[in-house]
Amino acid sequence: MGILFRQKKKLGKNSWLNISGSGASASTRVGPVTLNSRGGVYVNLPGGLHYRGRWK
């Protein structure tokens, strides 16, 4: 495994700019759902569970 680079900059109350070795993306959170500009969906579920998937 190599060295990973990731940086997260807050843009607003519920928005971030994510910078990594593979490029940049934006994400925003609406309630328990976080949407990423690259098509990622992250949902916090009850009981400490979470779902990660794609919307594109």
PASE-994581 format. One record per residue: x, z, y of N, C-alpha, C, O in turn. Coordinates in steps of 0.2 Angstrom, whole numbers, plus 5000, padded with zeros to 4 digits. Atoms other than C-alpha are relative to their C-alpha. Example, Ala and Ser with C-alpha at 12.3 -4.5 7.8 and 13.67 -1.06 7.14 Angstrom:
% residues 2
  n.c1  n.c3  n.c2  ca.c1  ca.c3  ca.c2  c.c1  c.c3  c.c2  o.c1  o.c3  o.c2
  5004  5000  4994   5062   5039   4978  5004  5000  5006  5009  5003  5005
  4996  4999  4994   5068   5036   4995  4996  5003  5005  4999  5004  5011
% end
This chain:
% residues 56
  n.c1  n.c3  n.c2  ca.c1  ca.c3  ca.c2  c.c1  c.c3  c.c2  o.c1  o.c3  o.c2
  5004  5000  4994   5000   5000   5000  5004  5000  5006  5009  5004  5006
  4996  5000  4994   5007   4996   5017  4997  5004  5006  4993  5008  5005
  5002  4996  4995   5005   5003   5034  4994  4996  5004  4994  4990  5005
  5006  5002  4996   4988   5001   5043  5000  5002  5007  5002  5007  5009
  5001  4999  4993   4984   4999   5061  4993  5000  5002  4990  4995  5001
  5007  5000  4998   4967   5004   5068  5000  5004  5006  5003  5010  5007
  5001  4996  4993   4962   5010   5086  4993  4999  5002  4990  4993  5001
  5007  5000  4998   4945   5014   5092  5000  5002  5007  5002  5008  5009
  5001  4998  4993   4941   5014   5111  4992  5000  5001  4989  4996  5000
  5007  4999  4998   4924   5021   5117  4998  4995  5006  5002  4996  5011
  5002  5005  4995   4915   5008   5128  4994  5004  5004  4993  5003  5010
  5006  4997  4997   4899   5018   5132  4998  5006  4995  5002  5008  4991
  5002  4994  5004   4889   5032   5124  4999  4999  4993  5002  5003  4989
  5001  5002  5007   4885   5023   5108  5004  4994  4998  5002  4991  4993
  4997  5006  5002   4897   5009   5108  5008  5000  5000  5011  5004  5004
  4992  5000  5001   4916   5006   5103  5003  4993  4999  4999  4988  4997
  4996  5005  5001   4929   4993   5103  5005  5002  4995  5009  5006  4996
  4996  4998  5006   4938   4993   5086  5006  4995  5000  5004  4989  5000
  4994  5005  5000   4956   4985   5086  5004  5002  4994  5006  5008  4992
  4996  4999  5007   4965   4983   5069  5005  4994  5000  5005  4989  5004
  4995  5006  5001   4978   4971   5062  4997  4994  4999  5000  4989  5000
  5003  5006  5002   4965   4959   5057  4996  4997  5006  4992  4992  5006
  5004  5003  4994   4957   4957   5075  4996  5006  5003  4997  5012  5001
  5004  4995  4997   4945   4966   5086  4993  4999  4999  4990  4993  4997
  5008  5000  5001   4926   4970   5084  4997  5005  5004  5001  5010  5006
  5004  4995  4996   4913   4979   5093  4995  5004  4995  4992  5000  4991
  5005  4997  5004   4901   4992   5085  4996  5004  5005  4998  5007  5010
  5005  4996  4996   4886   5001   5092  4996  5004  4995  4994  5002  4989
  5004  4995  5004   4876   5016   5085  4993  5001  5002  4992  5002  5008
  5007  4999  4998   4857   5017   5085  4997  5005  4995  4995  5003  4989
  5002  4995  5005   4851   5033   5077  5005  5001  4994  5011  5002  4996
  4996  4999  5006   4858   5034   5059  5004  4994  4998  5007  4993  4993
  4997  5007  5002   4863   5015   5059  5005  4998  5005  5004  4999  5011
  4995  5003  4996   4879   5008   5065  5001  4993  4998  5002  4991  4992
  5000  5007  5001   4880   4989   5067  5007  4998  5003  5009  5000  5009
  4993  5002  4999   4897   4980   5068  4999  4992  5002  4995  4989  4999
  5000  5007  4998   4900   4963   5077  5002  4995  4994  5001  4989  4995
  4998  5004  5005   4908   4957   5061  4995  4999  4994  4996  4997  4989
  5005  5001  5005   4892   4959   5051  4999  5007  4996  4996  5007  4991
  5001  4994  5004   4894   4977   5044  4995  5004  5003  4993  5005  5009
  5005  4996  4999   4880   4989   5043  5002  5007  4996  5004  5007  4991
  4998  4993  5003   4883   5008   5040  4994  5004  5002  4992  5005  5008
  5006  4995  5000   4868   5020   5037  5001  5006  4997  5003  5007  4992
  5000  4993  5003   4869   5039   5036  4993  5002  4997  4988  5001  5000
  5006  4998  5004   4857   5045   5023  5000  5007  4999  5005  5010  5000
  5001  4993  5002   4850   5062   5019  5005  5002  4995  5006  4999  4990
  4996  4997  5006   4861   5074   5008  5007  4998  5000  5011  4998  4995
  4993  5002  4999   4878   5068   5015  5001  4993  4997  5007  4992  4996
  4998  5007  5003   4876   5050   5007  5000  4995  5006  4997  4996  5012
  5000  5005  4995   4879   5034   5017  5000  4993  4996  5002  4993  4990
  5000  5007  5002   4876   5015   5014  5004  4996  5004  5004  4997  5010
  4996  5005  4996   4888   5002   5019  4999  4993  4997  5000  4992  4991
  5002  5007  5002   4883   4983   5018  5002  4995  5005  5005  4997  5010
  4999  5005  4996   4883   4967   5027  4993  4998  5003  4988  4998  4999
  5006  5002  4998   4869   4960   5038  5001  4992  5002  4996  4989  5003
  4999  5007  4999   4876   4942   5040  5000  4996  4994  5001  4990  4994
% end
